[in-house]
Amino acid sequence: MNLFRSEEHIERWLAGREPGATISVSKLSELAHTWWDDRLSPSWVPHARDQNQAILDSLGLAGVFWRLPS
Amino acid sequence: MDARDLEVRRTTYRRFVELGRAPRSDELGDRTEVRASWRRLHDEHALVLDPAGELLMANPFSAVPTPYRVEADGRSWYGNCAWDAIGICAALHADGRIATSCHDCGETIDLRIENGRPDDDGLLFHCLVPAAHWWDDIVFT
């Protein structure tokens, strides 16, 4: 889960391995702010699997790659 | 994970933020009880322990230095990955600055997060492991 300068840099780093998923850092920031927003809240309780999946879905992170385990 | 474990978790996170580093189990109360709570929290993926039973991750915070140094709210921490580094700003509800580098070429990246938005949208985030397998090996993920 790392940052890269460009698609070319990702391809070079993969060195022939099967790629995962690439998103812009703006989309990552949306994801991070939605995912971690409540982490320091005194009323925090663990996210249910469906709650986390709903976060991914709401950001358009769909498909098998972004499907959490049941 | 019961109410007592959640209280240990709250205290763990609060001290992590206050100290700018991971608290040791003996800094939070009775060492044996704290470590037993941490183990249950670890098993529920609420935090991650190292083989010795001390904190490795209180996600998004890392207990050990990583390539993702985060400055926010006048202090600094390490994130476990790029997602977590921005997540530290999100959890603190603060602007921040992430000092890292391109994972391929090593060129320095100085990313600022202001009002929830990064100042350089040319950067890309690559996630190698599918979501179904993130917790198979969370350190590798």
Backbone of each chain as ProteinMPNN parsed JSONL, in Angstrom:
{"seq_chain_A": "MNLFRSEEHIERWLAGREPGATISVSKLSELAHTWWDDRLSPSWVPHARDQNQAILDSLGLAGVFWRLPS", "coords_chain_A": {"N_chain_A": [[0.861, -1.196, 0.0], [1.414, 1.514, -1.185], [2.918, 4.664, -2.29], [3.407, 6.107, -5.526], [5.168, 7.722, -8.218], [4.111, 7.616, -10.81], [2.188, 5.716, -13.262], [4.032, 4.369, -14.778], [6.114, 4.019, -12.984], [4.915, 2.298, -11.183], [4.529, 0.007, -12.759], [7.169, -0.668, -13.3], [8.086, -1.236, -10.722], [6.464, -3.433, -10.132], [7.518, -5.371, -11.771], [6.695, -7.439, -13.514], [5.01, -8.876, -11.888], [1.619, -9.746, -10.986], [-0.584, -7.045, -11.17], [-2.166, -5.087, -8.528], [-4.53, -2.944, -7.373], [-4.886, 0.387, -8.527], [-5.212, 3.698, -7.448], [-5.963, 7.232, -7.437], [-4.163, 9.635, -5.428], [-5.891, 11.426, -4.349], [-8.317, 10.028, -4.26], [-7.496, 8.081, -2.491], [-7.166, 9.65, -0.219], [-9.799, 10.379, 0.31], [-10.774, 7.852, 0.913], [-9.179, 7.196, 3.166], [-9.979, 9.174, 4.977], [-12.66, 8.565, 5.339], [-12.535, 5.971, 6.279], [-10.913, 6.013, 8.604], [-11.868, 8.002, 10.221], [-13.308, 7.841, 12.697], [-11.596, 6.677, 14.477], [-10.296, 7.549, 16.805], [-12.338, 8.231, 18.409], [-14.065, 8.391, 21.52], [-16.268, 6.786, 21.661], [-15.844, 4.721, 19.949], [-16.447, 1.67, 18.301], [-15.782, -1.629, 17.054], [-15.75, -1.704, 13.49], [-18.271, -3.226, 11.587], [-18.073, -5.84, 9.168], [-19.754, -5.337, 6.935], [-20.12, -2.631, 7.17], [-17.584, -1.588, 6.631], [-17.358, -2.534, 4.012], [-19.34, -1.035, 2.822], [-18.213, 1.484, 2.913], [-16.098, 1.223, 1.06], [-17.614, 0.642, -1.236], [-19.097, 2.997, -1.479], [-17.256, 4.755, -2.382], [-16.777, 3.998, -4.876], [-15.08, 1.897, -5.116], [-15.174, -0.845, -6.315], [-15.883, -4.26, -7.329], [-14.15, -7.449, -7.574], [-11.59, -7.208, -6.447], [-11.823, -5.346, -4.377], [-13.47, -6.55, -2.578], [-14.33, -7.432, 0.593], [-13.573, -10.121, 2.902], [-16.117, -12.522, 3.67]], "CA_chain_A": [[0.0, 0.0, 0.0], [2.456, 2.531, -1.292], [2.76, 5.768, -3.24], [4.298, 6.093, -6.689], [5.136, 8.935, -9.02], [3.313, 7.459, -12.029], [1.892, 4.338, -13.672], [5.296, 3.774, -15.235], [6.868, 3.605, -11.795], [4.243, 1.112, -10.629], [4.84, -1.134, -13.632], [8.576, -1.033, -13.097], [8.183, -1.858, -9.397], [5.815, -4.748, -10.174], [8.495, -6.275, -12.418], [6.034, -8.605, -14.069], [4.006, -9.46, -10.985], [0.249, -9.348, -11.27], [-0.888, -5.811, -10.435], [-3.343, -5.025, -7.668], [-5.409, -1.845, -7.778], [-4.271, 1.708, -8.45], [-6.14, 4.825, -7.359], [-5.276, 8.511, -7.244], [-3.963, 9.965, -4.017], [-7.117, 12.109, -3.897], [-9.27, 8.979, -3.882], [-6.952, 7.483, -1.272], [-7.454, 10.535, 0.909], [-11.227, 10.195, 0.609], [-10.889, 6.551, 1.581], [-8.573, 7.267, 4.497], [-10.792, 10.012, 5.87], [-13.897, 7.864, 5.67], [-12.212, 4.717, 6.99], [-10.257, 6.219, 9.901], [-12.41, 9.201, 10.873], [-13.808, 7.624, 14.063], [-10.672, 5.772, 15.175], [-9.945, 8.072, 18.134], [-13.558, 8.601, 19.129], [-14.27, 7.617, 22.757], [-17.379, 5.838, 21.493], [-15.52, 3.784, 18.86], [-16.619, 0.225, 18.408], [-15.272, -2.193, 15.799], [-16.596, -1.663, 12.293], [-18.715, -4.503, 11.038], [-17.584, -6.088, 7.802], [-20.62, -4.669, 5.955], [-19.868, -1.187, 7.309], [-16.363, -1.309, 5.865], [-17.63, -2.741, 2.583], [-20.145, 0.103, 2.368], [-17.277, 2.591, 2.675], [-15.428, 0.969, -0.225], [-18.613, 0.759, -2.303], [-19.525, 4.397, -1.624], [-16.189, 5.484, -3.073], [-16.626, 3.417, -6.206], [-14.051, 0.857, -5.093], [-16.015, -2.022, -6.512], [-15.245, -5.387, -8.01], [-13.627, -8.533, -6.736], [-10.397, -6.801, -5.72], [-12.179, -4.578, -3.179], [-14.49, -7.298, -1.833], [-13.823, -7.94, 1.874], [-14.002, -11.514, 3.15], [-17.405, -12.653, 4.38]], "C_chain_A": [[0.89, 1.236, 0.0], [2.137, 3.599, -2.335], [3.823, 5.674, -4.336], [4.123, 7.391, -7.461], [4.208, 8.824, -10.231], [3.031, 5.982, -12.275], [3.17, 3.623, -14.101], [6.112, 3.26, -14.048], [6.235, 2.362, -11.162], [4.598, -0.119, -11.444], [6.276, -1.612, -13.425], [8.757, -1.754, -11.767], [7.571, -3.259, -9.394], [6.728, -5.8, -10.821], [7.852, -7.576, -12.877], [5.04, -9.286, -13.164], [2.614, -8.982, -11.392], [-0.088, -8.079, -10.487], [-2.099, -5.968, -9.53], [-4.284, -3.956, -8.183], [-4.676, -0.525, -7.573], [-5.354, 2.765, -8.394], [-5.324, 6.102, -7.162], [-5.102, 8.777, -5.756], [-5.163, 10.749, -3.472], [-8.17, 11.092, -3.471], [-8.799, 8.286, -2.602], [-7.276, 8.343, -0.053], [-8.931, 10.459, 1.299], [-11.424, 8.898, 1.391], [-10.353, 6.616, 3.011], [-9.434, 8.074, 5.462], [-12.109, 9.337, 6.238], [-13.622, 6.666, 6.578], [-11.758, 4.975, 8.419], [-10.862, 7.34, 10.736], [-12.758, 8.993, 12.347], [-12.812, 6.895, 14.959], [-10.301, 6.246, 16.581], [-11.178, 8.505, 18.93], [-13.701, 7.765, 20.401], [-15.377, 6.575, 22.618], [-17.106, 4.814, 20.392], [-15.849, 2.351, 19.239], [-16.158, -0.359, 17.076], [-16.27, -2.044, 14.653], [-17.018, -3.085, 11.922], [-18.185, -4.631, 9.612], [-18.425, -5.318, 6.784], [-20.446, -3.154, 5.994], [-18.622, -0.799, 6.508], [-16.59, -1.49, 4.366], [-18.423, -1.575, 2.017], [-19.264, 1.328, 2.104], [-16.596, 2.419, 1.319], [-16.407, 1.183, -1.379], [-18.963, 2.221, -2.563], [-18.495, 5.223, -2.379], [-15.92, 4.917, -4.458], [-15.528, 2.37, -6.273], [-14.764, -0.495, -5.124], [-15.23, -3.128, -7.211], [-14.615, -6.352, -7.03], [-12.448, -8.065, -5.89], [-10.747, -6.149, -4.39], [-13.238, -5.288, -2.335], [-13.869, -7.893, -0.58], [-14.292, -9.369, 2.112], [-15.287, -11.548, 3.954], [-17.191, -13.22, 5.767]], "O_chain_A": [[1.088, 1.898, 1.019], [1.22, 3.456, -3.143], [4.951, 5.235, -4.115], [3.094, 8.062, -7.377], [3.592, 9.809, -10.637], [3.565, 5.111, -11.588], [3.363, 2.439, -13.826], [6.722, 2.193, -14.116], [6.94, 1.483, -10.667], [4.928, -1.166, -10.888], [6.547, -2.812, -13.383], [9.477, -2.748, -11.68], [8.086, -4.165, -8.74], [6.699, -6.974, -10.449], [8.386, -8.664, -12.661], [4.304, -10.171, -13.599], [2.458, -7.955, -12.051], [0.101, -8.038, -9.271], [-2.939, -6.847, -9.726], [-4.781, -4.05, -9.305], [-3.951, -0.337, -6.595], [-6.297, 2.745, -9.184], [-4.156, 6.059, -6.776], [-5.813, 8.209, -4.927], [-5.419, 10.734, -2.268], [-8.835, 11.267, -2.45], [-9.608, 7.948, -1.738], [-7.618, 7.826, 1.011], [-9.267, 10.473, 2.483], [-12.143, 8.856, 2.389], [-10.999, 6.146, 3.948], [-9.597, 7.7, 6.623], [-12.614, 9.529, 7.345], [-14.373, 6.388, 7.513], [-12.153, 4.261, 9.341], [-10.405, 7.594, 11.851], [-12.523, 9.883, 13.164], [-13.15, 6.533, 16.085], [-10.021, 5.425, 17.454], [-11.052, 9.083, 20.01], [-13.482, 6.554, 20.367], [-15.418, 5.6, 23.368], [-18.02, 4.118, 19.949], [-15.566, 1.894, 20.346], [-16.145, 0.348, 16.068], [-17.474, -2.233, 14.829], [-16.213, -4.015, 11.945], [-17.892, -3.636, 8.949], [-17.874, -4.71, 5.866], [-20.605, -2.476, 4.979], [-18.621, 0.204, 5.794], [-16.091, -0.713, 3.553], [-18.213, -1.169, 0.874], [-19.53, 2.109, 1.191], [-16.528, 3.359, 0.528], [-16.073, 1.824, -2.375], [-19.108, 2.639, -3.711], [-18.82, 6.266, -2.947], [-14.962, 5.303, -5.128], [-15.092, 1.993, -7.361], [-14.924, -1.172, -4.109], [-14.083, -2.949, -7.62], [-14.557, -6.105, -5.826], [-12.315, -8.477, -4.737], [-10.062, -6.363, -3.39], [-13.841, -4.667, -1.459], [-12.991, -8.751, -0.663], [-15.317, -9.778, 1.567], [-15.513, -10.7, 4.818], [-18.152, -13.404, 6.515]]}, "seq_chain_B": "MDARDLEVRRTTYRRFVELGRAPRSDELGDRTEVRASWRRLHDEHALVLDPAGELLMANPFSAVPTPYRVEADGRSWYGNCAWDAIGICAALHADGRIATSCHDCGETIDLRIENGRPDDDGLLFHCLVPAAHWWDDIVFT", "coords_chain_B": {"N_chain_B": [[-13.926, -9.628, 22.831], [-14.575, -7.309, 25.19], [-16.232, -4.774, 27.262], [-14.206, -3.923, 28.937], [-11.925, -4.498, 27.457], [-12.314, -2.721, 25.355], [-11.986, -0.35, 26.735], [-9.3, -0.52, 27.436], [-8.274, -0.408, 24.876], [-9.087, 2.205, 24.131], [-7.559, 3.725, 25.952], [-5.02, 2.955, 25.151], [-4.852, 4.049, 22.524], [-5.224, 6.758, 23.156], [-2.951, 7.328, 24.693], [-0.995, 6.747, 22.798], [-1.348, 8.821, 20.992], [-0.791, 11.0, 22.669], [1.858, 10.538, 23.494], [3.307, 10.33, 21.139], [4.391, 8.011, 20.351], [4.279, 4.403, 20.584], [2.627, 3.211, 23.456], [4.008, 1.268, 26.135], [2.971, -1.884, 27.503], [3.19, -1.873, 30.289], [2.893, 0.748, 30.892], [0.288, 1.321, 30.891], [-1.189, 0.166, 32.872], [-1.908, -2.73, 34.835], [0.383, -5.015, 33.767], [-0.007, -7.679, 32.902], [-2.787, -7.868, 32.655], [-3.3, -5.88, 30.763], [-1.904, -6.857, 28.559], [-3.32, -9.178, 28.094], [-5.788, -8.141, 27.315], [-4.935, -6.765, 25.029], [-4.233, -8.97, 23.458], [-6.724, -10.132, 22.928], [-7.855, -8.021, 21.493], [-6.102, -7.941, 19.347], [-6.714, -10.403, 18.174], [-9.188, -9.791, 17.197], [-8.608, -8.049, 15.23], [-8.359, -5.397, 15.999], [-6.099, -4.154, 16.79], [-2.546, -4.668, 16.323], [-0.193, -7.014, 17.384], [3.292, -7.578, 18.18], [5.598, -10.4, 17.933], [6.473, -10.617, 20.561], [4.39, -9.768, 22.044], [3.989, -7.094, 22.421], [2.908, -3.8, 21.288], [2.559, -3.515, 17.778], [1.134, -2.343, 15.725], [-1.27, 0.183, 16.043], [-3.566, 0.665, 14.348], [-4.371, 3.568, 12.52], [-1.735, 4.039, 13.28], [1.769, 3.329, 13.541], [3.896, 1.348, 15.553], [6.529, 1.151, 15.139], [9.328, 2.58, 13.33], [8.632, 3.607, 9.986], [8.507, 3.963, 6.356], [6.733, 6.067, 6.241], [6.389, 8.931, 7.532], [4.601, 11.049, 9.621], [3.557, 14.299, 10.238], [1.535, 16.151, 12.319], [-0.781, 18.261, 13.927], [1.149, 19.358, 15.565], [2.82, 17.309, 16.397], [4.493, 14.116, 15.781], [4.241, 10.984, 14.075], [4.46, 7.542, 12.937], [3.005, 6.116, 10.043], [1.484, 3.004, 9.006], [1.37, 2.499, 6.316], [0.742, 4.09, 3.122], [-2.001, 4.62, 3.047], [-2.655, 4.48, 5.77], [-1.019, 6.54, 6.701], [-2.202, 8.907, 5.746], [-4.501, 8.382, 7.056], [-3.855, 8.896, 9.709], [-3.924, 11.691, 9.856], [-6.636, 11.903, 9.324], [-7.797, 10.56, 11.53], [-6.981, 12.205, 13.596], [-8.3, 14.441, 12.918], [-7.034, 16.56, 11.648], [-4.917, 18.796, 9.757], [-1.983, 17.804, 7.911], [1.383, 16.609, 7.291], [3.106, 14.471, 5.186], [5.974, 12.67, 5.037], [7.66, 10.9, 2.748], [8.544, 8.543, 0.163], [8.739, 7.779, -3.365], [7.791, 4.501, -4.046], [9.039, 3.084, -5.951], [11.209, 4.553, -7.302], [12.369, 5.962, -5.275], [12.399, 8.681, -5.005], [11.989, 11.637, -3.14], [8.945, 12.346, -1.488], [6.832, 14.828, -0.475], [4.075, 15.215, 0.995], [1.235, 17.101, 1.528], [-1.632, 17.305, 3.558], [-4.529, 18.967, 3.542], [-7.447, 20.202, 4.903], [-8.563, 17.72, 4.441], [-7.697, 17.058, 1.927], [-5.224, 16.1, -0.491], [-2.218, 17.79, -1.539], [-1.01, 17.188, -3.913], [-2.107, 15.808, -6.614], [-1.067, 14.236, -8.518], [0.161, 11.981, -7.719], [0.134, 8.394, -7.287], [-1.569, 5.649, -5.771], [-0.864, 2.368, -4.986], [-2.278, -0.723, -4.377], [-1.385, -3.858, -3.614], [-2.37, -6.272, -2.628], [-5.392, -8.092, -2.676], [-8.553, -7.125, -1.155], [-9.792, -9.218, 0.17], [-7.745, -10.608, 1.261], [-6.276, -9.029, 2.973], [-5.866, -9.299, 5.739], [-4.561, -11.684, 5.92], [-1.839, -11.55, 6.083], [-1.015, -9.007, 7.644], [1.128, -7.333, 7.988], [2.68, -7.645, 5.655], [0.727, -6.813, 3.804]], "CA_chain_B": [[-13.676, -8.218, 23.148], [-15.653, -6.798, 26.033], [-16.13, -3.343, 27.59], [-12.888, -3.674, 29.521], [-10.968, -4.476, 26.342], [-12.504, -1.46, 24.626], [-11.392, 0.711, 27.542], [-7.84, -0.645, 27.234], [-8.004, 0.119, 23.532], [-9.201, 3.682, 24.178], [-6.39, 4.238, 26.665], [-3.863, 2.71, 24.285], [-4.846, 5.058, 21.461], [-5.049, 8.096, 23.739], [-1.54, 7.474, 25.064], [-0.223, 6.756, 21.554], [-1.417, 10.192, 20.467], [-0.123, 11.911, 23.608], [3.293, 10.273, 23.587], [3.965, 10.334, 19.839], [4.964, 6.671, 20.199], [3.436, 3.364, 21.177], [2.83, 2.967, 24.897], [4.283, -0.108, 26.546], [1.87, -2.423, 28.296], [3.314, -1.501, 31.707], [2.562, 2.168, 31.047], [-1.167, 1.464, 30.816], [-1.848, -0.502, 33.989], [-1.338, -4.038, 35.147], [0.958, -5.491, 32.503], [-0.621, -8.947, 32.499], [-4.163, -7.624, 32.207], [-3.253, -5.107, 29.519], [-1.468, -7.734, 27.457], [-4.42, -10.103, 27.8], [-6.747, -7.375, 26.502], [-4.326, -6.544, 23.708], [-4.297, -10.215, 22.689], [-8.09, -10.275, 22.404], [-8.025, -6.986, 20.461], [-5.33, -8.427, 18.199], [-7.469, -11.487, 17.531], [-10.351, -9.181, 16.522], [-8.054, -7.087, 14.267], [-8.513, -4.031, 16.492], [-4.712, -3.701, 16.794], [-1.645, -5.757, 15.909], [0.922, -7.222, 18.313], [4.496, -8.237, 17.663], [5.73, -11.744, 18.518], [6.712, -10.537, 22.011], [3.16, -9.353, 22.706], [3.889, -5.632, 22.53], [2.206, -3.199, 20.151], [3.22, -3.295, 16.496], [0.276, -1.37, 15.045], [-2.586, 0.588, 16.512], [-3.877, 1.255, 13.044], [-3.376, 3.713, 11.465], [-0.402, 4.348, 13.818], [2.743, 2.25, 13.632], [4.752, 1.43, 16.744], [7.937, 1.118, 14.698], [9.561, 3.494, 12.203], [8.261, 3.146, 8.642], [8.769, 5.014, 5.36], [5.646, 7.053, 6.223], [6.466, 9.808, 8.698], [3.472, 11.969, 9.579], [3.527, 15.42, 11.184], [0.189, 16.709, 12.405], [-1.183, 18.741, 15.243], [2.328, 19.692, 16.362], [3.586, 16.121, 16.79], [4.745, 13.233, 14.646], [4.072, 9.538, 14.25], [4.642, 6.782, 11.706], [1.875, 5.342, 9.547], [1.878, 1.672, 8.538], [1.413, 2.521, 4.856], [0.253, 5.384, 2.639], [-3.4, 4.735, 3.49], [-2.64, 4.779, 7.201], [-0.398, 7.844, 6.948], [-3.285, 9.896, 5.602], [-5.457, 8.035, 8.1], [-3.49, 9.565, 10.963], [-4.531, 13.03, 9.76], [-8.083, 11.727, 9.425], [-8.153, 10.195, 12.901], [-6.737, 13.376, 14.443], [-9.089, 15.556, 12.37], [-6.048, 17.639, 11.545], [-4.064, 18.848, 8.579], [-0.716, 17.161, 8.211], [2.43, 16.52, 6.271], [3.616, 13.103, 5.129], [7.297, 12.589, 4.434], [7.87, 9.539, 2.27], [9.234, 8.525, -1.131], [8.161, 6.88, -4.372], [8.191, 3.143, -3.676], [9.87, 2.552, -7.04], [12.482, 5.239, -7.588], [12.928, 6.512, -4.057], [12.368, 10.141, -4.974], [11.282, 12.159, -1.967], [7.579, 12.858, -1.615], [6.405, 15.639, 0.666], [2.645, 15.349, 0.714], [0.481, 17.821, 2.552], [-3.067, 17.054, 3.604], [-5.186, 20.154, 4.096], [-8.903, 20.064, 4.814], [-8.892, 16.395, 3.934], [-7.287, 16.877, 0.531], [-3.78, 16.141, -0.744], [-1.814, 18.937, -2.373], [-0.393, 16.713, -5.156], [-2.963, 14.731, -7.093], [-0.374, 13.467, -9.538], [0.666, 10.736, -7.133], [-0.736, 7.229, -7.367], [-1.519, 4.666, -4.675], [-1.062, 1.01, -5.486], [-2.553, -1.753, -3.366], [-1.043, -5.107, -4.294], [-3.107, -7.427, -2.085], [-6.856, -7.915, -2.697], [-9.163, -6.892, 0.162], [-10.135, -10.5, 0.811], [-6.546, -11.206, 1.87], [-5.505, -8.027, 3.71], [-5.5, -9.744, 7.09], [-3.797, -12.941, 5.901], [-0.526, -11.129, 6.591], [-1.258, -7.563, 7.635], [2.408, -6.624, 7.861], [2.991, -7.622, 4.224], [-0.28, -5.983, 3.14]], "C_chain_B": [[-14.866, -7.686, 23.964], [-15.397, -5.318, 26.362], [-14.762, -3.001, 28.177], [-11.811, -3.608, 28.428], [-11.086, -3.168, 25.555], [-11.914, -0.285, 25.405], [-9.859, 0.672, 27.433], [-7.467, -0.097, 25.864], [-8.049, 1.64, 23.508], [-7.967, 4.294, 24.838], [-5.127, 4.084, 25.821], [-3.765, 3.787, 23.212], [-4.601, 6.455, 22.028], [-3.584, 8.328, 24.09], [-0.64, 7.501, 23.829], [-0.2, 8.17, 20.979], [-0.63, 11.135, 21.364], [1.397, 11.768, 23.57], [4.027, 10.458, 22.261], [4.703, 9.032, 19.593], [4.003, 5.674, 20.845], [3.671, 3.269, 22.679], [3.204, 1.506, 25.129], [3.127, -0.587, 27.422], [1.961, -1.981, 29.751], [3.081, -0.009, 31.948], [1.053, 2.387, 31.119], [-1.904, 0.828, 31.981], [-1.154, -1.808, 34.284], [-0.902, -4.71, 33.843], [0.258, -6.756, 31.997], [-2.03, -8.73, 31.966], [-4.185, -6.871, 30.889], [-2.888, -6.018, 28.35], [-2.537, -8.761, 27.106], [-5.497, -9.398, 26.968], [-6.207, -7.151, 25.102], [-4.431, -7.814, 22.852], [-5.696, -10.413, 22.109], [-8.356, -9.241, 21.309], [-7.279, -7.362, 19.182], [-6.129, -9.492, 17.43], [-8.683, -10.965, 16.773], [-9.918, -8.133, 15.492], [-8.266, -5.637, 14.69], [-7.158, -3.377, 16.725], [-3.842, -4.907, 16.448], [-0.47, -5.816, 16.878], [2.124, -7.828, 17.596], [4.643, -9.593, 18.348], [5.956, -11.728, 20.035], [5.473, -10.08, 22.774], [3.061, -7.863, 22.96], [3.264, -5.079, 21.251], [3.103, -3.116, 18.917], [2.456, -2.235, 15.705], [-0.947, -1.085, 15.91], [-3.122, 1.387, 15.324], [-4.752, 2.506, 13.192], [-1.943, 3.987, 11.971], [0.49, 3.101, 13.813], [3.604, 2.446, 14.875], [6.225, 1.445, 16.38], [8.115, 2.077, 13.526], [9.226, 2.828, 10.865], [8.645, 4.227, 7.636], [7.69, 6.094, 5.312], [5.63, 7.853, 7.528], [5.379, 10.879, 8.569], [3.647, 13.042, 10.643], [2.13, 16.013, 11.149], [-0.048, 17.193, 13.828], [0.022, 18.96, 16.158], [3.156, 18.519, 16.827], [3.828, 15.239, 15.578], [4.617, 11.769, 15.063], [4.496, 8.868, 12.948], [3.332, 6.089, 11.345], [2.375, 3.998, 9.026], [2.054, 1.606, 7.025], [0.872, 3.884, 4.429], [-1.179, 5.642, 3.106], [-3.443, 5.141, 4.967], [-2.023, 6.144, 7.497], [-1.43, 8.957, 6.814], [-4.335, 9.65, 6.685], [-5.131, 8.66, 9.445], [-4.057, 10.987, 10.969], [-6.043, 12.924, 9.943], [-8.509, 11.443, 10.862], [-8.0, 11.384, 13.852], [-7.632, 14.554, 14.068], [-8.207, 16.797, 12.236], [-5.401, 17.629, 10.161], [-2.737, 18.183, 8.933], [0.214, 17.137, 7.028], [3.024, 15.122, 6.337], [4.938, 13.11, 4.381], [7.551, 11.147, 4.049], [8.639, 9.6, 0.965], [8.484, 7.599, -2.073], [8.692, 5.471, -4.088], [9.039, 2.487, -4.756], [11.221, 3.235, -7.086], [13.127, 5.864, -6.359], [12.946, 8.021, -3.981], [11.495, 10.625, -3.808], [9.885, 12.657, -2.333], [7.241, 13.58, -0.323], [4.949, 15.993, 0.415], [1.949, 16.063, 1.863], [-1.004, 17.495, 2.421], [-3.705, 18.258, 4.285], [-6.684, 20.049, 3.844], [-9.299, 18.745, 4.132], [-8.4, 16.117, 2.531], [-5.774, 16.944, 0.376], [-3.43, 17.295, -1.674], [-1.159, 18.503, -3.684], [-1.201, 15.536, -5.675], [-2.309, 13.927, -8.205], [0.137, 12.13, -9.022], [-0.364, 9.62, -7.258], [-0.5, 6.31, -6.168], [-1.759, 3.3, -5.285], [-1.209, 0.046, -4.316], [-2.357, -3.1, -4.05], [-1.96, -6.265, -3.892], [-4.616, -7.167, -2.13], [-7.44, -7.841, -1.283], [-9.461, -8.194, 0.902], [-8.953, -11.091, 1.577], [-5.724, -10.214, 2.7], [-5.008, -8.55, 5.059], [-4.82, -11.107, 7.1], [-2.402, -12.695, 6.465], [-0.538, -9.609, 6.559], [0.051, -6.774, 7.522], [2.815, -6.547, 6.386], [2.016, -6.717, 3.479], [0.085, -4.51, 3.256]], "O_chain_B": [[-15.997, -7.626, 23.482], [-14.482, -4.695, 25.824], [-14.23, -1.917, 27.938], [-10.909, -2.771, 28.476], [-10.083, -2.585, 25.144], [-11.403, 0.664, 24.811], [-9.211, 1.715, 27.349], [-6.461, 0.597, 25.716], [-7.169, 2.289, 22.942], [-7.402, 5.265, 24.336], [-4.277, 4.974, 25.785], [-2.699, 4.372, 23.017], [-3.855, 7.243, 21.446], [-3.038, 9.398, 23.82], [0.371, 8.204, 23.817], [0.842, 8.652, 20.536], [0.117, 11.98, 20.871], [2.126, 12.759, 23.611], [5.231, 10.712, 22.25], [5.556, 8.963, 18.708], [3.059, 6.044, 21.543], [4.821, 3.249, 23.119], [2.762, 0.619, 24.399], [2.402, 0.218, 28.007], [0.936, -1.739, 30.389], [3.075, 0.439, 33.095], [0.592, 3.499, 31.376], [-3.126, 0.941, 32.07], [0.036, -1.972, 34.018], [-1.71, -4.94, 32.942], [-0.031, -6.881, 30.807], [-2.426, -9.323, 30.962], [-4.982, -7.176, 30.002], [-3.499, -5.95, 27.283], [-2.651, -9.17, 25.951], [-6.05, -9.98, 26.035], [-6.919, -7.321, 24.113], [-4.69, -7.732, 21.651], [-5.847, -10.808, 20.953], [-9.008, -9.548, 20.311], [-7.766, -7.129, 18.075], [-6.2, -9.471, 16.202], [-9.157, -11.599, 15.83], [-10.755, -7.414, 14.945], [-8.344, -4.747, 13.843], [-7.082, -2.154, 16.846], [-4.339, -6.023, 16.298], [0.168, -4.802, 17.16], [1.998, -8.49, 16.566], [3.877, -9.9, 19.262], [5.665, -12.712, 20.715], [5.491, -10.008, 24.002], [2.142, -7.413, 23.644], [3.11, -5.795, 20.261], [4.258, -2.699, 19.003], [3.053, -1.347, 15.096], [-1.575, -2.001, 16.44], [-3.121, 2.618, 15.321], [-5.753, 2.49, 13.909], [-1.032, 4.149, 11.158], [0.03, 1.983, 14.046], [3.991, 3.567, 15.207], [7.074, 1.723, 17.227], [7.157, 2.357, 12.805], [9.504, 1.648, 10.652], [9.07, 5.31, 8.038], [7.725, 6.954, 4.432], [4.95, 7.495, 8.49], [5.257, 11.53, 7.531], [3.862, 12.732, 11.815], [1.607, 16.336, 10.082], [0.43, 16.6, 14.795], [-0.069, 18.772, 17.371], [4.109, 18.705, 17.584], [3.414, 15.577, 14.469], [4.848, 11.387, 16.21], [4.847, 9.54, 11.978], [2.639, 5.549, 12.207], [3.54, 3.863, 8.65], [2.793, 0.766, 6.513], [0.579, 4.732, 5.272], [-1.517, 6.754, 3.511], [-4.187, 6.043, 5.349], [-2.445, 6.829, 8.429], [-1.519, 9.841, 7.667], [-4.974, 10.584, 7.169], [-6.033, 8.927, 10.239], [-4.607, 11.433, 11.976], [-6.655, 13.744, 10.627], [-9.476, 12.026, 11.351], [-8.783, 11.55, 14.788], [-7.716, 15.54, 14.801], [-8.569, 17.902, 12.642], [-5.347, 16.6, 9.488], [-2.408, 18.019, 10.108], [-0.116, 17.579, 5.927], [3.4, 14.645, 7.408], [5.001, 13.515, 3.22], [7.647, 10.273, 4.91], [9.312, 10.592, 0.685], [7.7, 6.751, -1.647], [9.895, 5.278, -3.912], [9.679, 1.463, -4.517], [12.258, 2.59, -6.93], [14.296, 6.25, -6.395], [13.446, 8.591, -3.011], [10.42, 10.087, -3.542], [9.688, 13.305, -3.36], [7.347, 13.024, 0.77], [4.64, 16.954, -0.29], [2.067, 15.668, 3.022], [-1.549, 17.421, 1.32], [-3.45, 18.531, 5.458], [-7.126, 19.833, 2.716], [-10.25, 18.69, 3.352], [-8.659, 15.042, 1.992], [-5.114, 17.75, 1.032], [-4.246, 17.719, -2.492], [-0.787, 19.355, -4.492], [-1.012, 14.402, -5.235], [-2.934, 13.032, -8.773], [0.502, 11.252, -9.805], [-1.568, 9.867, -7.327], [0.605, 6.214, -5.635], [-2.733, 3.093, -6.009], [-0.385, 0.007, -3.403], [-3.098, -3.438, -4.973], [-2.284, -7.127, -4.709], [-5.07, -6.121, -1.665], [-6.894, -8.416, -0.341], [-9.384, -8.247, 2.129], [-9.127, -11.959, 2.432], [-4.597, -10.521, 3.089], [-3.879, -8.278, 5.466], [-4.528, -11.639, 8.171], [-1.86, -13.507, 7.215], [-0.125, -8.995, 5.575], [0.056, -5.657, 7.005], [3.249, -5.493, 5.921], [2.427, -5.94, 2.618], [-0.643, -3.652, 2.757]]}, "name": "protein", "num_of_chains": 2, "seq": "MNLFRSEEHIERWLAGREPGATISVSKLSELAHTWWDDRLSPSWVPHARDQNQAILDSLGLAGVFWRLPSMDARDLEVRRTTYRRFVELGRAPRSDELGDRTEVRASWRRLHDEHALVLDPAGELLMANPFSAVPTPYRVEADGRSWYGNCAWDAIGICAALHADGRIATSCHDCGETIDLRIENGRPDDDGLLFHCLVPAAHWWDDIVFT"}
